[in-house]
């Protein structure tokens, strides 16, 4: 990749680490399939921040959601027989969560109650839903990744309307993962992990899609995972295999690279802080939350469900 100006390189720092009382290394069906069979005590994902500045993260293999306050103190707010991954606020008190095992579920952050939202498509089970985002009209865009990849490029991207209509937007993605909208909501970006790239999907006024293309190409052993967008339209891409977060301009040129510890796995990211310039990053290898101060705030969204990115 030829760049006129090399990207600014910055180091992420530790914000907080999963306390020992929540750690118990063990083998799970999820880690056997997705972590090479190694014993793990957690795998953090799905960061999202509430209006009070609290950070929420999922723990996929143990079916947990944690809340981390602004001082870095952890508490469990929900635990169930599931594999929660991405999440966004659906209302002020409920998180909409992509659960690999159970589809879309709603989690009450006050009571910890978990209830189904969308478990199947026309009685057909999902491959394994992964991440989601919402638009200002209340549409939910989510990825159905399962175990797809270049050997089986059948991952899906869906849109669920507030009225309950489910549209299949893409069905040929080799491992669709993170998903985010441009600030004007004209384009949907999808992380394609096993293709080591990010796709850009134009959204037409009638709801259809056309001319989906490859926006960014990465490299390394594991491709793009979580995505975020800042207020200026720069795309932030968590790249687990490199322990990087790419910050891309509108030409998909890296203008910043945020680095974690080499060999670790930076899986997802979210903006928070009073000015929305604090970037939180899940380091799933060690059960840590990293942070870095950005120059631009994260994109905001006001809509039917008061959703946050």
C-alpha positions in Angstrom: 0.0 0.0 0.0 1.5 3.3 -1.1 0.9 6.3 1.3 2.0 9.9 0.8 2.1 10.2 4.6 2.8 7.3 6.9 0.2 6.7 9.6 0.7 8.0 13.1 1.4 5.1 15.5 0.2 5.2 19.0 0.2 2.7 21.9 -3.0 1.7 23.7 -2.8 1.6 27.5 -4.4 -0.6 30.1 -7.7 0.7 31.6 -8.9 -2.3 33.6 -8.4 -6.1 33.8 -11.0 -8.8 34.5 -10.6 -9.5 38.3 -9.3 -12.9 39.4 -12.6 -13.8 41.0 -14.1 -14.0 37.5 -11.3 -16.1 36.1 -11.3 -19.9 35.9 -9.3 -21.4 33.0 -11.2 -24.3 31.4 -12.0 -25.9 28.1 -15.3 -25.1 26.5 -17.0 -26.1 23.3 -16.6 -22.5 22.1 -12.9 -22.4 22.8 -12.3 -25.8 21.3 -13.8 -24.6 18.1 -12.6 -21.0 18.0 -9.4 -20.9 20.2 -7.5 -24.0 19.0 -8.7 -26.0 21.9 -6.8 -24.0 24.5 -8.2 -23.5 28.0 -9.3 -19.9 28.6 -10.9 -18.0 31.4 -12.8 -15.5 29.3 -13.0 -13.9 25.8 -14.2 -10.3 26.0 -16.2 -8.7 23.2 -19.0 -6.3 22.4 -18.0 -3.1 24.2 -20.7 -0.4 24.5 -20.9 2.6 26.8 -24.0 4.0 28.6 -24.8 7.7 29.3 -23.2 7.5 32.7 -19.9 6.4 31.2 -20.1 2.8 32.3 -18.6 0.3 29.9 -20.4 -3.1 29.2 -18.6 -6.1 27.6 -19.6 -9.6 26.9 -17.7 -12.8 27.8 -18.5 -15.3 25.0 -17.6 -18.7 26.3 -19.0 -18.1 29.8 -22.3 -16.4 28.8 -21.7 -13.3 30.9 -22.1 -9.5 30.5 -20.0 -7.3 32.7 -20.4 -3.6 33.6 -17.2 -1.7 34.3 -17.6 1.7 36.0 -15.5 4.8 35.3 -13.0 3.7 38.0 -12.5 0.3 36.4 -14.5 -1.7 38.9 -16.3 -4.8 37.4 -19.7 -6.5 38.2 -21.7 -9.2 36.5 -25.1 -7.9 35.3 -26.3 -11.0 33.5 -25.3 -14.7 33.0 -27.1 -17.4 31.0 -26.6 -20.4 28.8 -25.5 -18.6 25.8 -22.5 -17.2 23.8 -23.1 -13.4 23.7 -20.9 -11.4 21.4 -21.9 -8.0 20.0 -24.4 -5.7 21.7 -25.9 -2.2 21.5 -28.4 -0.4 23.7 -31.9 -1.0 22.4 -33.6 1.2 25.1 -32.1 3.0 28.1 -32.4 -0.2 30.1 -32.0 -3.0 27.6 -29.1 -4.3 25.5 -29.8 -6.0 22.2 -27.2 -8.8 22.0 -26.1 -11.2 19.3 -25.9 -14.6 20.9 -24.1 -17.2 18.8 -26.3 -19.9 20.4 -29.6 -18.2 20.8 -29.9 -15.5 18.0 -30.8 -12.0 19.0 -31.7 -11.6 22.7 -32.6 -8.6 24.9 -30.9 -8.2 28.3 -32.3 -6.0 31.0 -29.3 -4.3 32.6 -31.2 -3.7 35.9 -32.6 -7.2 36.5 -30.3 -9.3 34.3 -33.3 -10.9 32.7 -32.7 -12.3 29.2 -35.5 -12.8 26.7 -35.6 -13.8 23.1 -35.9 -11.1 20.4 -35.3 -13.1 17.1 -34.2 -16.7 17.5 -34.6 -18.0 13.9 -35.3 -17.0 10.3 -38.5 -18.6 8.9 -37.9 -21.5 11.3 -34.3 -21.9 10.1 -31.6 -21.5 12.7 -28.9 -18.9 12.1 -25.3 -20.0 11.5 -24.2 -18.1 14.5 -24.9 -14.4 14.8 -21.9 -12.1 15.7 -22.3 -8.3 15.8 -24.9 -5.6 15.1 -25.6 -1.9 14.7 -28.8 0.2 14.6 -29.9 3.1 12.4 -31.9 6.2 13.3 -35.1 4.5 12.1 -34.7 1.5 14.4 -33.5 -1.0 11.8 -31.1 -3.5 13.2 -28.2 -4.7 10.9 -26.5 -7.8 12.1 -24.0 -10.4 10.9 -24.5 -14.2 10.8 -21.0 -15.5 10.8 -21.0 -19.1 12.1 -17.9 -21.0 11.0 -17.8 -19.5 7.5 -14.6 -18.5 5.7 -12.9 -18.7 2.3 -13.7 -22.4 2.3 -17.4 -21.6 2.8 -18.3 -18.0 1.8 -21.9 -18.2 2.9 -21.9 -15.8 5.8 -24.9 -13.5 5.9 -25.8 -9.9 6.7 -29.4 -9.1 7.7 -31.6 -6.1 8.4 -34.4 -6.4 10.9 -37.0 -3.6 10.7 -38.9 -2.3 13.8 -42.0 -4.0 12.3 -40.3 -7.3 12.4 -39.5 -7.7 8.6 -36.2 -9.5 8.1 -34.3 -8.7 4.9 -31.3 -10.8 3.8 -28.8 -8.2 2.4 -25.8 -10.4 1.7 -25.3 -14.2 1.7 -21.8 -14.7 0.2 -19.5 -13.3 2.9 -16.5 -15.3 4.1 -16.9 -14.7 7.8 -18.9 -11.5 8.3 -18.0 -10.0 11.7 -18.2 -6.3 12.9 -20.7 -4.0 11.3 -21.1 -0.2 11.4 -22.9 2.6 9.4 -21.4 5.7 8.0 -22.5 8.9 9.9 -25.0 9.7 7.1 -26.3 6.1 7.1 -25.8 5.7 3.3 -23.2 3.0 3.6 -22.8 -0.1 5.7 -19.3 -1.4 6.5 -18.8 -5.1 7.2 -15.6 -6.7 8.6 -14.8 -9.8 6.6 -12.5 -11.6 9.0 -11.3 -14.6 6.9 -11.1 -12.5 3.8 -8.9 -10.1 5.7 -10.8 -7.1 4.5 -13.7 -4.7 5.0 -16.6 -4.5 2.6 -18.6 -1.3 1.9 -22.3 -1.7 1.0 -24.3 1.2 -0.4 -27.8 1.4 1.0 -30.4 2.6 -1.5 -33.4 4.8 -0.7 -35.8 1.9 -1.3 -33.9 -0.4 1.2 -32.1 -2.4 -1.5 -28.3 -2.8 -1.8 -26.1 -2.6 -4.8 -22.4 -2.5 -5.8 -21.0 -3.9 -2.6 -17.2 -3.6 -2.8 -14.0 -4.3 -1.0 -13.1 -1.1 0.9 -10.0 -2.0 2.8 -7.5 -4.9 2.7 -5.5 -6.0 5.7 -3.0 -8.8 6.2 -1.9 -11.3 8.9 -3.3 -14.4 10.5 -6.7 -13.0 11.5 -8.5 -10.2 9.7 -10.8 -7.4 10.8 -13.2 -7.9 13.6 -15.0 -5.1 15.4 -15.7 -1.8 13.7 -16.5 1.8 14.9 -17.0 5.1 13.2 -15.9 8.6 14.4 -17.8 11.8 13.8 -15.8 12.8 10.8 -16.5 9.5 9.0 -13.2 7.8 9.7 -13.5 4.0 10.1 -11.8 2.3 13.0 -11.0 -1.4 12.5 -9.9 -3.8 15.3 -7.5 -6.3 13.8 -6.9 -9.2 16.2 -4.2 -11.0 14.2 -2.0 -7.8 14.3 -3.1 -6.4 17.7 -3.8 -3.2 15.8 -6.7 -0.8 15.5 -6.6 0.8 12.0 -8.0 4.3 11.7 -8.9 4.8 8.0 -9.9 7.9 6.1 -12.5 8.0 3.4 -10.0 6.6 0.9 -9.4 3.6 3.2 -5.8 4.9 3.9 -4.5 4.2 7.4 -4.0 7.6 9.0 -3.4 6.2 12.5 -2.4 2.8 13.9 -3.2 2.1 17.5 -1.1 -0.8 18.8 -1.6 -3.3 21.6 0.9 -5.9 22.8 2.2 -8.0 19.9 0.7 -11.5 19.9 -2.5 -10.3 21.8 -5.9 -10.1 20.2 -7.7 -6.7 19.9 -11.2 -7.8 19.0 -13.6 -4.8 19.3 -13.9 -1.2 20.3 -16.3 1.6 21.4 -16.2 5.3 22.1 -17.0 6.7 25.5 -16.1 9.5 27.9 -17.8 12.8 28.5 -16.6 14.1 25.1 -16.9 10.6 23.4 -13.2 10.8 22.6 -12.1 7.9 24.8 -11.7 4.7 22.8 -12.1 1.4 24.7 -10.7 -1.7 23.1 -11.2 -5.3 24.2 -8.0 -7.4 24.5 -9.5 -10.8 24.5 -6.2 -12.7 24.9 -5.7 -11.4 28.5 -9.2 -10.3 29.6 -8.2 -6.6 29.5 -9.7 -3.3 28.5 -7.3 -1.0 26.8 -7.9 2.7 26.1 -6.6 5.6 24.1 -7.7 9.2 23.7 -8.7 10.1 20.2 -8.7 13.5 18.5 -12.2 13.1 17.1 -15.3 11.9 19.0 -17.2 8.8 18.0 -20.2 9.1 15.7 -23.5 9.6 17.6 -27.0 8.3 16.7 -30.4 9.5 17.8 -33.3 7.4 16.9 -36.4 5.4 17.9 -34.4 3.2 20.4 -31.9 5.8 21.6 -29.2 3.4 20.3 -25.5 4.1 20.9 -22.5 3.0 18.9 
